């Protein structure tokens, strides 16, 4: 142990990266259907390694948390502000109700059982599986004006209570959203999803990562014209409600430009691209399918665009289609829609919101035209705009320094709340002004994953010795309180959603409830049982709100306990 202590004294960063490596290894271990996860594993590993005696400079902790919380706000910004409207009042009410009920539950439990500020904040972070509370609460504790020893002890208690309650925090959300809620509603998640899709005029299953449908939505076929001879291209396409597009024509061995007024002749070879279900019926009207595609093959492209078109926020796909000029949408098909990284069902009644990422399919010139009309192109780039990011974090840190005295009580957002607010604003501005602030999803995910895991590891390394003592003294009490704080707000919010907000579909309610708790494992279970993207719509709204509301519980708990 002495040699290990000497290594850590000379190079404490060894302990930090060892905690991350070992923590993520532990986090991958399956306990039934549950995994501790990389963040929880890193905290556990750091506490164990800390027994050898190691200290990490608190500046490292501050930097890691700042980049993490900024990235969270940056990703949630567009969806967060878009969610604040009358059409999503149910989702807003559900997210706010859960956050408030969770806050009251934690504060009451803390006062009844005599928990200090650190244990209460850690109880909130673990039982609600909102890891960012560790940072916002720790920052609030540091501003209480306590001695360095007291501050360190309370911050250590935050990490301890988080570690003790986190496991059931994840498991409990899964039990309620995936198992209990469908029984309560008397409707399985898969049946509820089918019912919702039928209500929205039909839908298609969404493939998971690495999966491809054997019957793709969009296909290309070559036909020798027979039945369509004498009709113009526009007439053939309009007969199928523009769900197909003739992209190439070959007549007597020569290529013709497929203008809308070109009249087809018997024997022409045409390349038709469109939705598979429409293509099946169109084939009998055009002619026989042929394998000979020499001279008519065309390269098709998927191009991503961010939907920001003025006057069309919260407009359905059907309404957009009816509004947009036919020449503008000709040859363009929607391949995928994502909101906050989650796929949406491509249904006529699906509402598009500013910030949605739409993947268009068609020829390069057609998809370019569609992207420009929808908003702006989301480039496939791996470069981050560090000027934009740096200014955002600096602004957030400066906001965190502001202290307002209310009735003799100093109130401040702290660095965590400041960076979260700056991230929300800069993420929202990025959606409105796409020429600034590029941050690829992979870069943002790295900031969130590494920032939070490293922050938690530093907390565990610096507080691990005290943590062992606290677990011995009150570990069982904290665990049982964690079970209550996990279940009670969830069950209360489920009843609120069913009887007050009038959710009558189990899949939609499960998506909204898991999002209100920002419970990704639970949402994954909901999607698995639903076998549909229907729960994604309410989840995307409540999840964006919950990321902000639950994160702010840290300083609130510290202030109220």
Phi, psi and omega in degrees: 000326181296318181294325178292320178299320180294320178299315182292328177292321180284324183217079182297338178296337175299315179297322181297308183286333174294322178296319179294313182296310180293323181295317179289332174293315177297320182296341180272352181289132180271129171247086191071239177261008184252142173235142179294326181089161185295322182291310178297321178295321179295321178296315179298314180296321181295321178297319179294313182295329182296341180295342177280350180089098181206144177228134177250138179303134182295341176297325177297315180299317181295318180294315182298318181289324180298314181290326179295307187289330175295316180296323177299312179295321181299315180290327184272346187307302182302314182290325181299309182287328177292335183284344185273077178208169186294333183286344181243028182299324180298314181293320178298315181298321181293316180295318179293319181298316180295318181297317181292316180295324177294318179299313180298318181299314181296315182296316179297314179299319181297319182286322180294318185260008174066036179283143175280176184300321182293312180296321180295316179293319177295324176300317178295315182297316183283313183294330178261004181047041176250089187299333182296340178299328178304317182285313183293324178289317179299322178293320179294321179297321181295340183261009181280350180080021179278170177291157179305322180294316179294319179299314180297320181295316180293319177295326175294323178295326176302311182295322181295308182298323177300312183295322182290326187259349188294319186300309180288336176303317177287315183295319181297321178296322177295315181300318183286309187287324186265324187254309186285316185301313179300322178293320178298321181277347183067035185204126178290156181294324179292316178296321180295322179293318178299319179297318180294320179294320177296322179295329179267017175077035173093158180200177181233147179294150180256128181285146177277181181302130179079001182258147177224134180291140175290340177239082184297151181294320184247129184223163174237138181221149176252133182230150169263120189295130173226287184294334183270004180300135179093351179259150178281163178301317180299320180294320180295316182290318182291333177297335178254025177058033178060026177271000173228160178218132176273112187263333182215149175226135172236123182233120180054041177082358181245144180278138176244148176285126185280067177286153182302330184269000179292131181263128182285150177237154178301133180096346175300143172257122182239144174260120182245130177241138179177188180286138189301316184294331178279324181299324181301315180285328182289331184302318182291338180273336183269307182158192183281146177282142181232156178268343182285107181243014182298123177092352181237357180297145181222143178279124177260157187222145170257125181231129182270135177228144177267125185282111178223016185301130182296142176078002183238012176296135182066030178261140181287159178300319180297320181290322177298316181298322181287334184274321186285139180300143183300319180297329181287321183265002182299132176074009181246133181231145177275119180267325183200149173230131178235143176230117184054041176081000182250138181287144175251148175293134180273085183238153181305326184264006175291128181273132175271139179235149178303131184104345176297142177258116182254127176263115180266146179237133179165191177291158182307316182290325179291315181293325177297317179296320181292318180297317180295326179285325182285325183169261178212157182282139174266103187290149173275087184228153178246019181256135180257138176280092184286339175295309180299314181296315181297315179298320180298315181291320177300314179299318179298317179295322178293320176299322180296340179278345182287129178237126179248127181270115180241108180061035181084358180256119179286122179247135179208149176285334184074174181297324180295308179296323178296314180292327176295314179297317178297320178298318178299313181294315182289326175294320178294318179294327177298321178293327181276330184230083189293348181285351181241156165075033179298126172220103182303148180306322180295321179293317179297319180295322178297316179300318181291313183293307183290318181300312182289315182297317179293320178299312181296322179296319178297317177301315180294320180293319183281339186240005187299320181298316178292329182297319181300318180296317182294320179298318180296325185279320187218026184298315183292319179299314180297319181299313181294322175296324177298320178300316181292315181294330176291311190276318189299308178297324179296312181294320179296318180290325177298316178294320178298317179294321183285313190261336179260312181275350173066039169289125181242008179239125186297321183293318180291319178295320179296320177295316180294321182291315179294326176291322179297335177261004187045043184264089180299316178300320179294318179296322176300319177294323178297314178298321181297316181286326182284333184052039184199159177269006182304316181293349185292325185299305178292329179298317183300322182287307183292328180294317179298319179290318183295324179302328179275309186296314182290327178298324181285353178293334182305298180294331179293317178297316179300322182284331186265339183276000000 
